[in-house]
Amino acid sequence: MVHTRPIPRQGISWRKVVLEGQVPAVGEYVAAAAGDSPFAPLEPLANGVALPGRIPAWWWPGVPQEQEIPFSHRVLFRHEHFLVAFKPHFLPTTSNGRLVVNTLQTRLRVQEDNPHVTPLHRLDVLTAGVVVCSTNPTTRGVYQRLFQTPGLVRKTYQAELSQPWSGPVGEVELPMMKRAGDPQVRVHDDGVVTKTFVERCSPYHLRLSPVTGHTHQLRVLCNHFGSPIRGDDTYPVVRGRDLYDFSQPLLLVATTLEFDDPCAPRFSDSRCSFRAE
């Protein structure tokens, strides 16, 4: 396989940039693949060297100094193509721009000594639960397509509510719309239709199984029917939680995840089922 993207170092991915004039005097850069570039892909670019024009490159940002997120993940299962982890509340799945080291992805890359660990889906930073990560770049695309296709991955969440549930049960469809700059997703007739199976376990407890994967889908659904999830900092009111405020988790947990393994040997049992411990 010909690699045109540099391998992450210390769990930190390289960033794509465009250089002009000369290579910066500080930092580590390698050439990116480009048809009109005089540099071969991944060729090191010496600091201070004059450039003939705009040159696509990769820059390694180094390991930033961050305040620790004091909650730990757990690896639930390891496979030749993927691993399954439990993500705690408050830990981002991947970098959110403010945190890079304190993310599930970076921590797993370092722990597993595998720079290729890449989450195949995301949970909100305040949500806890099961996350599947690719560990093998040669099969990553197969699993990415699996997770991008509605209905092929079956997920179940447990939600504790701030108000007793009086909304519908069974299959619930809601059109949702996310506008640029608005932290909230809105229920809107012109939005994308979402589908969720709702089971009422008790007045304040729901089991939710999303079929579609819209941003904030479960949080919006519960809020729309008058029962926001306990600890929600965005619905019904955007409260602007501080990054290091750990006083109230969102009481939403991804408890189970199931799919048929597309890389399983023919005629073998391909069903994969994982449960938060």
C-alpha positions as CSV (number, residue, x, y, z in Angstrom):
1,M,0.0,0.0,0.0
2,V,1.3,3.5,-0.9
3,H,0.8,5.9,2.0
4,T,0.2,9.6,1.1
5,R,-0.7,10.6,4.6
6,P,1.9,10.6,7.4
7,I,1.3,8.2,10.3
8,P,0.2,9.8,13.5
9,R,2.9,10.3,16.2
10,Q,2.3,9.9,19.9
11,G,-1.4,9.5,19.0
12,I,-1.5,13.0,17.3
13,S,-2.5,13.3,13.7
14,W,-0.7,15.5,11.2
15,R,-2.6,18.5,9.8
16,K,-2.9,19.5,6.1
17,V,-1.6,22.9,5.3
18,V,-0.5,24.9,2.3
19,L,2.9,26.6,2.4
20,E,4.0,29.6,0.4
21,G,7.3,31.5,0.2
22,Q,9.4,29.2,2.4
23,V,9.0,26.4,4.9
24,P,8.5,27.9,8.4
25,A,11.6,28.0,10.6
26,V,9.9,26.0,13.4
27,G,8.0,22.8,13.1
28,E,8.1,19.6,11.2
29,Y,6.7,19.4,7.7
30,V,6.5,16.8,4.9
31,A,5.1,17.1,1.4
32,A,1.5,16.2,0.7
33,A,0.5,14.4,-2.5
34,A,-0.1,16.9,-5.4
35,G,0.3,16.5,-9.1
36,D,2.1,19.8,-9.6
37,S,4.4,19.6,-6.5
38,P,8.1,19.3,-7.1
39,F,8.3,17.2,-3.9
40,A,7.4,13.5,-3.5
41,P,4.6,12.6,-1.1
42,L,5.9,12.5,2.5
43,E,9.3,14.0,1.5
44,P,10.6,16.0,4.5
45,L,10.6,19.7,4.0
46,A,13.6,21.4,5.6
47,N,12.9,24.4,7.8
48,G,13.6,27.7,6.0
49,V,13.8,26.3,2.5
50,A,12.5,28.5,-0.3
51,L,9.4,27.2,-2.1
52,P,8.6,27.6,-5.8
53,G,4.9,28.3,-5.2
54,R,2.0,27.2,-3.1
55,I,3.0,23.7,-1.8
56,P,0.5,21.4,0.0
57,A,2.1,19.8,3.0
58,W,1.5,18.0,6.3
59,W,2.4,19.6,9.6
60,W,2.8,17.8,12.9
61,P,1.5,20.1,15.6
62,G,3.3,18.3,18.5
63,V,1.7,17.2,21.8
64,P,-0.2,20.1,23.3
65,Q,-0.3,20.8,27.1
66,E,-3.8,20.1,28.3
67,Q,-5.5,19.9,31.6
68,E,-6.3,16.2,32.3
69,I,-9.8,14.9,31.9
70,P,-10.0,12.7,35.0
71,F,-12.2,9.9,33.6
72,S,-10.9,6.6,32.1
73,H,-12.0,4.6,29.1
74,R,-12.1,0.8,29.1
75,V,-11.3,-1.6,26.2
76,L,-14.1,-4.2,26.1
77,F,-13.0,-6.2,23.1
78,R,-10.0,-6.6,20.6
79,H,-10.3,-7.9,17.1
80,E,-7.8,-8.1,14.2
81,H,-9.7,-5.3,12.4
82,F,-11.3,-3.2,15.3
83,L,-11.6,-2.8,19.0
84,V,-14.5,-1.8,21.2
85,A,-14.1,0.6,24.0
86,F,-16.3,2.2,26.7
87,K,-16.1,6.0,26.5
88,P,-16.8,7.8,29.8
89,H,-18.8,11.0,30.2
90,F,-16.8,14.2,29.5
91,L,-14.1,12.6,27.3
92,P,-14.4,13.6,23.6
93,T,-14.4,10.7,21.1
94,T,-12.0,12.7,18.8
95,S,-10.5,16.1,18.9
96,N,-13.0,18.9,19.3
97,G,-10.4,21.7,18.6
98,R,-9.8,22.4,22.3
99,L,-8.8,18.9,23.3
100,V,-6.4,16.6,21.4
101,V,-4.5,14.5,23.9
102,N,-7.5,14.0,26.2
103,T,-9.7,12.2,23.6
104,L,-10.6,8.5,23.3
105,Q,-8.8,8.3,20.0
106,T,-5.5,9.6,21.2
107,R,-5.6,7.7,24.5
108,L,-6.3,4.4,22.6
109,R,-3.6,5.1,20.0
110,V,-1.0,5.5,22.8
111,Q,-2.3,2.6,24.9
112,E,-2.5,0.2,22.1
113,D,0.7,1.4,20.5
114,N,-1.2,1.6,17.3
115,P,-1.3,5.0,15.4
116,H,-4.1,3.7,13.2
117,V,-6.9,3.5,15.8
118,T,-9.8,5.6,14.4
119,P,-13.3,5.7,15.8
120,L,-15.9,4.6,13.3
121,H,-18.7,6.7,14.9
122,R,-18.9,9.3,17.6
123,L,-20.7,9.9,20.9
124,D,-21.2,13.5,22.2
125,V,-18.7,14.5,24.8
126,L,-21.3,14.3,27.6
127,T,-22.6,10.9,26.5
128,A,-21.0,7.7,27.7
129,G,-21.0,4.3,26.1
130,V,-19.8,1.8,23.5
131,V,-17.6,3.0,20.7
132,V,-16.1,0.8,17.9
133,C,-12.7,1.9,16.5
134,S,-10.9,0.6,13.4
135,T,-7.4,-0.6,14.1
136,N,-6.5,-1.9,10.6
137,P,-6.2,0.7,7.8
138,T,-6.6,-1.9,5.1
139,T,-10.1,-2.7,6.2
140,R,-11.1,0.7,7.7
141,G,-13.2,1.6,4.6
142,V,-15.3,-1.5,4.8
143,Y,-16.3,-0.8,8.4
144,Q,-16.8,2.9,7.7
145,R,-19.3,2.1,5.0
146,L,-21.0,-0.3,7.5
147,F,-21.4,2.5,10.0
148,Q,-22.5,5.1,7.4
149,T,-25.4,2.9,6.1
150,P,-28.6,3.3,8.1
151,G,-29.9,0.2,9.7
152,L,-26.8,-2.0,9.5
153,V,-25.5,-1.1,13.0
154,R,-28.0,-1.6,15.8
155,K,-27.5,0.7,18.8
156,T,-29.4,1.0,22.0
157,Y,-29.2,3.8,24.5
158,Q,-30.5,4.2,28.1
159,A,-31.8,7.7,28.9
160,E,-32.8,9.2,32.3
161,L,-35.3,12.1,31.9
162,S,-35.9,15.3,33.8
163,Q,-39.6,15.0,33.3
164,P,-41.9,11.9,33.1
165,W,-42.3,10.6,29.5
166,S,-45.7,11.4,27.9
167,G,-44.5,11.2,24.3
168,P,-45.0,8.4,21.8
169,V,-43.5,4.9,22.0
170,G,-42.6,2.5,19.2
171,E,-41.2,3.9,15.9
172,V,-41.0,7.7,16.1
173,E,-40.1,9.9,13.1
174,L,-39.1,13.5,13.4
175,P,-37.6,15.9,10.8
176,M,-34.5,17.6,12.2
177,M,-32.4,20.5,10.9
178,K,-29.0,21.8,11.9
179,R,-28.2,25.4,10.9
180,A,-24.7,26.7,10.8
181,G,-23.8,28.7,13.9
182,D,-26.8,27.3,15.9
183,P,-25.7,24.9,18.7
184,Q,-29.2,23.4,18.8
185,V,-30.7,21.0,16.3
186,R,-34.3,22.0,15.5
187,V,-37.4,20.0,14.7
188,H,-38.4,21.5,11.4
189,D,-40.7,20.3,8.5
190,D,-37.9,20.9,6.0
191,G,-35.4,18.9,8.0
192,V,-34.0,15.4,7.5
193,V,-36.4,12.7,8.7
194,T,-35.0,10.8,11.6
195,K,-36.2,7.5,12.9
196,T,-35.9,6.2,16.5
197,F,-37.6,3.3,18.3
198,V,-38.7,4.4,21.8
199,E,-39.4,2.0,24.7
200,R,-40.7,3.4,28.0
201,C,-39.1,1.5,30.8
202,S,-40.5,3.7,33.6
203,P,-41.8,7.3,33.7
204,Y,-38.3,8.7,33.9
205,H,-36.4,6.1,31.9
206,L,-36.3,5.3,28.2
207,R,-34.6,2.7,26.0
208,L,-33.8,4.4,22.6
209,S,-32.7,2.7,19.4
210,P,-31.9,5.2,16.7
211,V,-32.1,3.9,13.1
212,T,-30.7,7.1,11.6
213,G,-27.7,9.0,12.9
214,H,-28.5,12.7,13.0
215,T,-26.6,15.1,15.2
216,H,-28.2,15.2,18.7
217,Q,-31.0,13.0,17.5
218,L,-31.9,11.4,20.9
219,R,-31.5,14.6,22.8
220,V,-33.7,16.6,20.4
221,L,-36.4,13.9,20.4
222,C,-36.6,13.8,24.2
223,N,-36.7,17.6,24.5
224,H,-39.3,17.9,21.7
225,F,-41.8,15.8,23.7
226,G,-41.2,17.8,26.9
227,S,-38.8,15.4,28.7
228,P,-35.2,16.6,28.2
229,I,-32.5,14.1,29.2
230,R,-31.1,14.9,32.7
231,G,-27.8,16.9,32.5
232,D,-28.4,18.2,29.0
233,D,-26.5,21.5,28.6
234,T,-28.0,22.3,25.2
235,Y,-31.7,21.4,25.4
236,P,-34.0,23.1,26.1
237,V,-31.6,25.9,26.9
238,V,-28.0,26.4,25.8
239,R,-26.0,26.8,29.0
240,G,-22.5,27.0,27.6
241,R,-20.9,24.4,30.0
242,D,-17.2,25.0,30.8
243,L,-15.0,22.4,29.3
244,Y,-13.8,21.3,32.7
245,D,-17.1,21.4,34.5
246,F,-17.7,17.7,35.5
247,S,-20.5,18.4,37.9
248,Q,-23.3,17.0,35.8
249,P,-23.0,14.3,33.1
250,L,-25.6,13.8,30.4
251,L,-27.5,10.8,31.6
252,L,-27.5,9.1,28.2
253,V,-25.4,5.9,27.8
254,A,-24.9,3.8,24.6
255,T,-25.4,0.4,26.2
256,T,-25.4,-2.0,23.3
257,L,-24.1,-2.2,19.7
258,E,-24.6,-5.0,17.2
259,F,-23.7,-5.6,13.6
260,D,-22.8,-8.3,11.1
261,D,-19.0,-8.3,10.6
262,P,-18.4,-7.7,6.9
263,C,-14.9,-9.2,7.2
264,A,-16.0,-12.4,8.9
265,P,-15.0,-15.7,7.1
266,R,-17.6,-17.1,4.8
267,F,-20.1,-19.4,6.4
268,S,-19.0,-18.4,9.9
269,D,-21.2,-16.6,12.5
270,S,-20.7,-12.9,11.6
271,R,-22.9,-11.4,14.4
272,C,-21.0,-9.1,16.7
273,S,-22.7,-7.9,19.8
274,F,-21.2,-5.6,22.5
275,R,-22.6,-4.4,25.8
276,A,-21.3,-1.7,28.1
277,E,-20.0,-3.2,31.3
